[in-house]
Amino acid sequence: MITCHCNIITEREIEETVWRLLDEDCWQLIVPIKVYRALEKRGKCCRCFPNVVDIIIRTTEQYHAHAQNSGADLIVFREKLIRLRNHYLGEFNAGPRKGNRAA
């Protein structure tokens, strides 16, 4: 399934990239821009970022379940990722900021 229509990036490509990044350092914080940089792409409209964060969360959980790491560590890490997702959703849905005027 295509996740990013601007760059034609599939869900599978994102999952494989996250898995590869976690192989390098299993506790690094992976954000959409890190995935895009690894794919040699860049965010254009960035509307896919909340979905990419969801894919990152799911893939990271699968990675750590497969690696059989401590459940307590996974919960703390998952909370960090959820805060990141909410941050991106908040910026996307915030609309124009106060003080900005149309010319």
HELIX and SHEET records of a PDB file:
HELIX    1   1 GLU A   11  GLU A   24  1                                  14    
HELIX    2   2 PRO A   32  ALA A   38  1                                   7    
HELIX    3   3 PHE A   49  ALA A   67  1                                  19    
HELIX    4   4 GLY A   71  ASN A   93  1                                  23    
SHEET    1   A 2 ILE A   2  CYS A   4  0                                        
SHEET    2   A 2 ILE A   9  THR A  10 -1                                        
END                                                                             
